[in-house]
């Protein structure tokens, strides 16, 4: 499954906040966008949400931007 995510770093907690359109989910991330911490937190959150190992979650596009494509 391929997800398009609009990520907002530096939030108080990591959570899904809504949908921008049919294919884009908006997620607040409780980590700064430095040193890959926000991406690591996003992968951790999605792995927990989908009950999958972290190794099965991959950021395919947009690792350095707010709009990301993630393969689950």
N, C-alpha and C positions, 0 to 999 in steps of 0.2 A: 504494500500500500504506500502511495506517495502522498505526503501532506505538504501543503504550503502553509507556512507559519509566519505571522507578523510578531516578532519578539520585541518586548519592551524590558530592557535590563534595569537593575537597581530598584526593584520592587520590594515591598516588605515581605511578601511570600510568593512562591511560584504557584500560579493558578491559571486556568483557562478563563478568559474574561468575555469571550463571545466569538462571533463569526463576522467577518467583513463581507464575505459573499459565500457562494456555495462551496468554494474550495479553500478558502483561507481562514484559518483559526487564529485568534489573537491570544497570545500567552504572555503574562507578566512573569519575569524571571528574577528571583531573589539572588542575584549575583552581578558583580560589575562586568562590563564588557572588555575587561583587560585579561591578558594571559590565558585566554580561552576558557575562563571560568563560567561565563554565561552559557557557552555552548555545552560545557560539561554538565551544568545544572539542567539545561534543557533535555539532554540525553537521559540523565538520571530520572527526571520527572516523567518523560514519555515512557521509559522502561517500566517505571512503577505503575503508571496509568494503564498501560496495555498488558501489564503482568508478563513482560518479556525480559530476557537478559539484556544488559546494556550493550553487549556486542551485536545485538540484532538491530540496533537503532543507528542509522548513519545519516549525517548531514551531507547531502549530495551536492547542494548548491547554496551559496550565500553564507559561508562560514564567517565572513567578515562584515555582513550587512544585517539589517533587521528582518528583511524578507528572506526566508530560508525554505529550501525544499528538503524534506526529511523522509527517508525511506524506513518503514517499519516492517 
